[in-house]
Amino acid sequence: MSGYGNCEPGLRCVMPFEAAPAELRLLRKKLRGMLGEWGASAVSEEAELVVTELATNVIKHVGEGAAATLVLEPRRGRLRLELHDKSHTVPSPASESCDAECGRGLHLLSAMSLEWGTLLTATGKAVWCELALEPARHCNRVQRAAALLDEYRRVAGASSSTVPTYAVLEDSAADAIADLLHWLAAQGGDPDEVLDRAQVRYEAEAGAA
């Protein structure tokens, strides 16, 4: 395993590594240990899965043994993960350079993350995402909502070739809620009553968090 550089618990950790299958287990172990030091073990499983997907895409589309770097940084209730490599090719679920496996990985990344995207750098690119450092119940609800919203946008015919902004996702969420209310009314339900129940549940769980 390559040297990891300087790690400052609670601030930032930089982990250089070689993109190779044998390295991934060691990378996950180091990631798990760092999150434990930061008191963020609750998100270890999600973080390990995300990092595995991102590193696997580097192996497939940049090359096995390629130099890469994982950067971890806690930010105001979120954990930011960045995976840097030497390629300027930006992955997207619909890009010609991204096969079915890569596409599934990016959809999984979208579903599990609060936000994600790609940044071009002087030496290549960085694919980043942010996970919630909140109680598990909140994390699970956010992840389920993200997965549902991703599927809703696909069914609605939204473009998957670019990363949607927060404003776009907010509009899609409003549309999805409106569609659910139409469905409830069509089934003879009371949309206002269901909205009230949902608000009560949200406030109770947000208060508990």
Salt bridges, closest charged atoms under 4 A:
GLU48 OE1 - ARG32 NH1 2.89
GLU73 OE1 - ARG12 NE 3.78
GLU73 OE1 - ARG75 NH2 3.28
GLU82 OE2 - ARG80 NE 2.71
GLU82 OE1 - HIS84 NE2 2.85
ASP85 OD1 - LYS125 NZ 3.00
ASP99 OD1 - HIS61 NE2 3.92
GLU101 OE1 - LYS60 NZ 3.85
GLU101 OE2 - ARG104 NH2 2.36
GLU115 OE2 - ARG78 NH1 2.65
GLU130 OE1 - ARG78 NH1 2.74
GLU130 OE2 - ARG80 NH1 3.17
ASP150 OD2 - HIS107 ND1 3.07
GLU151 OE2 - ARG154 NH2 2.45
GLU193 OE1 - ARG197 NH1 3.20
GLU205 OE1 - ARG141 NE 2.57
